[in-house]
Amino acid sequence: MNDLALLLTPEGRALLDEVRDTEPAQELAVATRLRREHPAELVSAALGQARLRQRAVAKFGAEDAGRMFFTPNGVEQSTRASVAAYRARRLRELGVASVADLCCGIGGDAVAMARAGIRVLAVDRDPLTAAVARANAEALGLAALIEVREADVTEVDTAGYDAVFVDPARRGGRGRVFDPEAYSPPLSWAVETALKAPRAALKVAPGIPHEVVPDRAEAEWISDGGDVKEAVLWFGTGAPGTVRATLLPGPRTLVGRGLPDPGVRPVGRYLYEPDGAVIRAHLVAEVAEEVGGGLLDPTIAYVTADAPRPTPYASAYEITDHLPFNVKKLKALLREREVGTLTVKKRGSAVEPEELRRKVRPQGPNAATVFLTRVAGAPAMLIGHPSG
């Protein structure tokens, strides 16, 4: 009997409840005690699952993570619940009532879609992964909306479903896979499948080159709390060729307008740091237009402007000093300003933030942010603080 099957027994479920809050330092003592009353294999499975559930809290929240089942790869590769919920809402708004979820993994996306009222066929070729997805649908009370099937996704008939969702595996034996044709299944197969469906959403890595995005797709980059999580290629939305950046929570969506690259201009009083999804979507020009600014450097995604114009798509900083890169001058300035809390941001600089902090040894009650970057091609330091 595999670990999952053991944990699904009444004894296994009771043991999971007992060990759910076990800290790593307590595991040996807890395991020794429990093995006096339970099989060693079951105790090890329960403690291992408890560790995975604790790791999964960051993605799924404490309530769901405490009821769901995970594999190590499932925790690592599953979609954050907030991102999956946003995607599911968008599918529902497009009129989708049924989805074939291909490469469903442990079922996180299927759960989000079911909670949005969508009927889901969840497919994965790995027997254990499919079993975990099925267990999760049952654990969360969604088995009536989620059918889990163990099968090769390339052999599944998706006819009769309103939409297809594909989340290809992007990890191989040597780690992350960056070539979309090395996904499993390849992006070309996913696109071909998407074009046969009324609507489709293909989850891809946020670093996907823009030139490989199909002309008939709408491309959306999604961040959550400032961290870029994924890109989605949408089909059947009625907006082929559209580029979007969506920021969660919110959501707030910036739609590309095909603007030319903003020009370089002198350093102004304010610096705007676009959200990572905006940068990945190549929509820095839209932000620059919104704040009335230009670029510090043609190759750096920092926008500078003379006036504060709040935007949800970029963090604003008021700049107090603009210096050529010089550690001694920075150290003297920070000492003069009594800066003890120093935030170091960099783009276009090889200097590591921790290395710089060690050299300048900030001390004092005040805080500042230093940007290590280039201004019109020259290494520079901009010092300031968050605006607003």
C-alpha positions as CSV (number, residue, x, y, z in Angstrom):
1,M,0.0,0.0,0.0
2,N,1.4,3.4,-0.9
3,D,1.7,6.4,1.5
4,L,-1.5,8.0,0.2
5,A,-3.6,4.9,0.6
6,L,-2.3,4.5,4.1
7,L,-3.2,8.1,5.0
8,L,-6.7,7.7,3.5
9,T,-7.6,5.0,6.0
10,P,-9.4,5.9,9.2
11,E,-6.2,5.3,11.2
12,G,-4.2,7.4,8.8
13,R,-6.6,10.3,8.9
14,A,-6.6,10.3,12.7
15,L,-2.9,10.2,12.8
16,L,-2.7,13.2,10.4
17,D,-4.8,15.2,12.7
18,E,-2.5,14.2,15.6
19,V,0.7,15.3,14.0
20,R,-0.5,18.3,12.0
21,D,1.3,20.9,14.2
22,T,4.5,18.9,14.7
23,E,7.6,21.1,14.5
24,P,10.7,19.8,12.7
25,A,12.6,19.7,16.0
26,Q,9.9,17.5,17.5
27,E,9.7,14.9,14.8
28,L,12.1,12.4,16.2
29,A,10.4,12.3,19.6
30,V,6.9,12.3,18.1
31,A,7.8,9.5,15.7
32,T,9.4,7.4,18.5
33,R,6.3,7.8,20.6
34,L,3.8,7.0,17.8
35,R,5.6,4.0,16.5
36,R,4.7,2.2,19.8
37,E,1.0,2.2,18.7
38,H,1.1,2.6,14.9
39,P,3.0,1.0,12.0
40,A,6.3,2.7,11.3
41,E,5.4,3.2,7.7
42,L,2.2,5.0,8.5
43,V,3.9,7.2,11.1
44,S,6.6,8.2,8.5
45,A,3.9,8.9,5.9
46,A,1.9,11.1,8.3
47,L,4.8,13.1,9.4
48,G,6.0,13.6,5.8
49,Q,2.5,14.7,4.8
50,A,2.4,17.1,7.8
51,R,5.6,18.7,6.5
52,L,4.2,19.1,3.0
53,R,1.0,20.6,4.4
54,Q,3.0,23.2,6.4
55,R,4.9,24.1,3.2
56,A,1.7,24.4,1.3
57,V,0.1,27.0,3.6
58,A,1.9,29.8,1.7
59,K,0.1,28.8,-1.5
60,F,-3.2,27.4,-0.3
61,G,-3.8,29.0,3.0
62,A,-4.0,27.2,6.4
63,E,-7.5,25.9,6.1
64,D,-7.2,24.2,2.7
65,A,-3.6,23.1,3.2
66,G,-4.6,21.4,6.4
67,R,-7.1,19.2,4.6
68,M,-5.4,18.6,1.3
69,F,-2.9,15.9,0.3
70,F,0.4,16.7,-1.4
71,T,3.5,15.3,-3.1
72,P,6.8,17.1,-2.9
73,N,6.6,18.1,-6.6
74,G,2.9,19.0,-6.2
75,V,3.7,21.6,-3.5
76,E,6.5,23.0,-5.6
77,Q,4.7,23.2,-9.0
78,S,1.1,23.9,-8.0
79,T,-0.4,27.3,-8.7
80,R,-0.9,29.7,-5.8
81,A,-4.6,29.6,-4.9
82,S,-5.1,33.4,-5.4
83,V,-3.8,33.1,-9.0
84,A,-5.8,30.0,-9.7
85,A,-8.9,31.7,-8.3
86,Y,-8.4,34.8,-10.5
87,R,-8.0,32.6,-13.6
88,A,-11.1,30.6,-12.8
89,R,-13.1,33.8,-12.3
90,R,-12.0,35.0,-15.7
91,L,-13.0,31.7,-17.3
92,R,-16.4,31.9,-15.7
93,E,-16.8,35.5,-16.9
94,L,-16.1,34.3,-20.4
95,G,-19.2,32.0,-20.1
96,V,-17.3,28.8,-19.4
97,A,-19.2,26.1,-17.5
98,S,-17.0,23.1,-18.2
99,V,-13.2,22.7,-18.6
100,A,-10.9,19.9,-19.5
101,D,-7.9,20.5,-17.2
102,L,-5.0,18.7,-18.8
103,C,-1.9,18.1,-16.7
104,C,-3.9,18.8,-13.6
105,G,-1.2,17.9,-11.0
106,I,-2.5,17.7,-7.5
107,G,-5.7,19.5,-8.5
108,G,-5.2,23.0,-7.3
109,D,-6.4,24.6,-10.5
110,A,-9.3,22.2,-10.7
111,V,-10.3,23.1,-7.2
112,A,-10.4,26.8,-8.1
113,M,-12.4,26.2,-11.2
114,A,-14.9,24.0,-9.3
115,R,-15.3,26.7,-6.6
116,A,-16.2,29.1,-9.4
117,G,-19.0,26.8,-10.4
118,I,-17.2,25.1,-13.4
119,R,-17.4,21.4,-14.0
120,V,-13.9,20.0,-14.4
121,L,-12.4,16.9,-16.1
122,A,-8.9,16.8,-14.4
123,V,-6.4,14.6,-16.2
124,D,-2.9,13.5,-15.2
125,R,-0.9,10.5,-16.5
126,D,0.9,9.9,-13.2
127,P,-1.1,7.4,-11.1
128,L,-0.1,8.9,-7.7
129,T,-0.6,12.5,-8.8
130,A,-4.1,11.6,-10.2
131,A,-4.9,9.8,-6.9
132,V,-3.9,12.9,-4.9
133,A,-6.0,15.1,-7.1
134,R,-9.0,12.8,-6.5
135,A,-8.3,12.8,-2.8
136,N,-8.2,16.6,-2.8
137,A,-11.5,17.0,-4.6
138,E,-13.1,14.7,-2.0
139,A,-11.4,16.4,1.0
140,L,-12.6,19.8,-0.1
141,G,-16.2,18.7,-0.9
142,L,-15.8,19.2,-4.6
143,A,-16.0,15.6,-6.0
144,A,-19.4,16.3,-7.6
145,L,-17.8,18.9,-9.8
146,I,-14.3,17.3,-10.4
147,E,-13.9,14.1,-12.3
148,V,-10.2,12.9,-12.1
149,R,-8.9,10.7,-14.8
150,E,-5.5,9.0,-15.0
151,A,-4.5,9.2,-18.7
152,D,-2.1,10.6,-21.3
153,V,-3.5,14.1,-21.9
154,T,-2.6,13.8,-25.6
155,E,-5.1,11.0,-26.0
156,V,-8.0,12.7,-24.2
157,D,-11.1,13.8,-26.2
158,T,-11.9,17.3,-25.1
159,A,-14.9,17.7,-27.4
160,G,-18.0,18.8,-25.4
161,Y,-16.1,21.0,-23.0
162,D,-16.4,24.8,-23.1
163,A,-12.7,25.3,-22.6
164,V,-9.4,23.6,-22.2
165,F,-6.8,24.5,-19.6
166,V,-3.3,23.2,-20.0
167,D,-0.5,23.4,-17.5
168,P,2.5,21.6,-19.1
169,A,5.3,20.4,-16.9
170,R,8.2,22.9,-17.0
171,R,10.7,20.9,-14.9
172,G,12.9,18.1,-16.1
173,G,15.6,15.9,-14.5
174,R,18.0,18.9,-14.4
175,G,15.6,21.5,-13.1
176,R,13.5,24.2,-14.9
177,V,12.9,23.9,-18.6
178,F,13.1,27.2,-20.5
179,D,12.4,26.1,-24.1
180,P,8.6,26.0,-24.5
181,E,9.0,23.0,-26.9
182,A,10.7,21.1,-24.1
183,Y,7.6,21.4,-21.9
184,S,5.7,18.2,-21.3
185,P,3.6,18.2,-23.5
186,P,5.3,20.8,-25.8
187,L,3.8,24.2,-26.3
188,S,3.1,23.5,-29.9
189,W,0.8,20.6,-28.9
190,A,-0.9,22.8,-26.3
191,V,-1.5,25.5,-28.8
192,E,-2.9,23.1,-31.4
193,T,-5.2,21.7,-28.7
194,A,-6.3,25.2,-27.6
195,L,-7.2,26.2,-31.2
196,K,-9.6,23.2,-31.4
197,A,-11.5,24.3,-28.3
198,P,-14.1,27.2,-28.0
199,R,-11.9,28.8,-25.4
200,A,-8.6,27.9,-23.8
201,A,-6.0,29.0,-21.3
202,L,-2.4,27.8,-21.4
203,K,-0.2,28.4,-18.4
204,V,3.4,29.1,-19.4
205,A,6.5,30.4,-17.7
206,P,6.6,34.1,-17.2
207,G,9.9,34.3,-19.1
208,I,8.4,33.0,-22.3
209,P,9.8,34.9,-25.3
210,H,7.2,37.3,-26.8
211,E,8.1,36.1,-30.3
212,V,6.8,32.6,-29.6
213,V,3.4,33.8,-28.4
214,P,0.9,32.8,-31.2
215,D,-0.8,35.6,-33.1
216,R,-4.2,34.2,-32.2
217,A,-3.5,34.3,-28.4
218,E,-4.0,37.0,-25.8
219,A,-1.0,37.0,-23.5
220,E,-1.4,37.9,-19.8
221,W,1.4,38.1,-17.2
222,I,0.2,37.8,-13.6
223,S,1.9,38.9,-10.4
224,D,0.7,38.4,-6.8
225,G,1.9,40.7,-4.1
226,G,4.6,42.0,-6.4
227,D,6.0,38.5,-7.4
228,V,5.5,37.4,-11.0
229,K,3.9,34.0,-10.9
230,E,3.0,33.0,-14.4
231,A,2.0,33.9,-17.9
232,V,-1.3,32.7,-19.5
233,L,-2.0,32.4,-23.2
234,W,-5.7,32.9,-23.7
235,F,-7.7,31.7,-26.8
236,G,-11.2,32.6,-27.7
237,T,-11.5,35.8,-25.7
238,G,-12.1,37.9,-28.7
239,A,-8.9,39.9,-28.2
240,P,-6.1,38.1,-30.2
241,G,-2.8,39.9,-30.0
242,T,-3.7,41.7,-26.8
243,V,-1.0,41.9,-24.1
244,R,-2.1,42.4,-20.4
245,A,-0.4,42.6,-17.0
246,T,-2.6,41.7,-14.1
247,L,-1.6,42.5,-10.5
248,L,-3.1,40.6,-7.5
249,P,-4.7,41.2,-5.1
250,G,-7.1,43.4,-6.9
251,P,-7.1,42.4,-9.6
252,R,-5.8,45.4,-11.5
253,T,-5.1,44.9,-15.2
254,L,-3.0,47.1,-17.5
255,V,-3.8,46.5,-21.2
256,G,-1.1,47.2,-23.8
257,R,-1.8,50.0,-26.3
258,G,1.1,49.3,-28.6
259,L,3.0,52.4,-27.5
260,P,6.6,53.0,-28.7
261,D,9.4,52.7,-26.2
262,P,9.6,55.8,-24.0
263,G,12.6,58.0,-24.5
264,V,15.5,58.5,-22.1
265,R,15.3,61.7,-20.0
266,P,17.3,63.3,-17.2
267,V,16.7,62.1,-13.6
268,G,13.6,63.7,-12.2
269,R,12.4,64.0,-8.6
270,Y,10.6,60.7,-8.7
271,L,11.5,57.2,-9.7
272,Y,8.9,54.6,-10.6
273,E,9.7,50.9,-10.4
274,P,7.1,49.0,-12.5
275,D,5.7,45.8,-11.2
276,G,7.4,42.6,-12.6
277,A,4.3,41.6,-14.5
278,V,4.3,45.0,-16.3
279,I,8.0,44.5,-17.2
280,R,7.5,40.9,-18.4
281,A,4.5,42.1,-20.5
282,H,6.7,44.8,-22.1
283,L,4.3,47.5,-20.9
284,V,6.8,49.9,-19.3
285,A,5.9,52.5,-22.0
286,E,2.2,52.4,-20.7
287,V,3.4,53.2,-17.2
288,A,5.7,55.9,-18.4
289,E,2.9,57.6,-20.2
290,E,0.6,57.3,-17.2
291,V,3.1,59.1,-14.9
292,G,4.4,61.5,-17.5
293,G,7.9,60.2,-17.4
294,G,10.7,58.6,-19.4
295,L,13.5,56.1,-18.9
296,L,16.7,56.5,-16.9
297,D,18.4,54.3,-19.5
298,P,17.2,52.7,-22.7
299,T,17.9,49.2,-21.3
300,I,16.6,49.6,-17.8
301,A,13.0,49.4,-16.7
302,Y,13.1,52.3,-14.3
303,V,10.9,55.3,-15.1
304,T,11.7,58.8,-13.9
305,A,9.4,61.8,-13.7
306,D,9.1,65.3,-12.1
307,A,5.8,64.9,-10.4
308,P,4.2,62.3,-8.1
309,R,1.4,60.4,-10.0
310,P,0.2,57.4,-8.0
311,T,-0.2,54.3,-10.2
312,P,-1.0,50.7,-9.1
313,Y,1.4,49.4,-11.7
314,A,4.6,50.8,-10.2
315,S,6.1,51.7,-6.9
316,A,7.1,55.4,-6.6
317,Y,10.1,56.8,-4.8
318,E,11.1,60.4,-4.1
319,I,14.8,60.8,-5.1
320,T,17.0,63.0,-3.0
321,D,20.4,62.3,-4.5
322,H,21.9,61.2,-7.8
323,L,25.5,60.2,-7.6
324,P,28.0,58.4,-9.9
325,F,28.7,54.9,-8.5
326,N,31.1,55.4,-5.6
327,V,30.9,53.3,-2.4
328,K,32.9,55.8,-0.3
329,K,30.6,58.7,-1.3
330,L,27.6,56.6,-0.5
331,K,29.0,55.6,2.9
332,A,29.7,59.2,3.8
333,L,26.2,60.3,2.7
334,L,24.5,57.6,4.7
335,R,26.5,58.4,7.8
336,E,25.6,62.1,7.4
337,R,21.9,61.2,7.1
338,E,22.1,58.7,9.9
339,V,20.7,55.9,7.8
340,G,20.6,52.5,9.6
341,T,18.0,50.8,7.5
342,L,19.1,50.6,3.9
343,T,17.1,48.9,1.2
344,V,19.2,48.1,-1.9
345,K,17.6,47.7,-5.3
346,K,19.4,47.1,-8.5
347,R,19.0,46.8,-12.2
348,G,21.9,46.9,-14.6
349,S,24.5,46.6,-11.9
350,A,26.7,43.7,-11.0
351,V,27.0,44.7,-7.3
352,E,25.3,42.5,-4.8
353,P,23.0,44.2,-2.3
354,E,24.5,42.3,0.7
355,E,28.0,43.1,-0.4
356,L,27.2,46.8,-0.6
357,R,25.6,46.8,2.9
358,R,28.7,45.2,4.4
359,K,30.9,47.9,2.8
360,V,28.8,50.9,3.9
361,R,27.8,49.6,7.3
362,P,24.6,51.7,7.7
363,Q,24.0,52.9,11.3
364,G,21.3,55.3,12.7
365,P,17.6,55.7,13.2
366,N,16.7,56.7,9.6
367,A,15.8,54.6,6.5
368,A,16.6,55.1,2.8
369,T,16.5,53.2,-0.5
370,V,19.5,53.1,-2.9
371,F,19.1,52.2,-6.5
372,L,22.2,50.7,-8.2
373,T,21.6,51.2,-11.9
374,R,22.6,53.0,-15.0
375,V,21.7,56.5,-16.1
376,A,22.1,57.2,-19.8
377,G,24.7,54.3,-19.9
378,A,26.7,55.4,-16.9
379,P,26.8,53.5,-13.5
380,A,24.9,55.5,-11.0
381,M,23.4,55.5,-7.5
382,L,20.0,57.1,-6.8
383,I,19.0,57.6,-3.1
384,G,15.5,58.2,-2.0
385,H,12.5,56.9,-0.1
386,P,9.1,55.5,-0.9
387,S,6.6,58.2,-2.0
388,G,3.1,58.4,-0.6
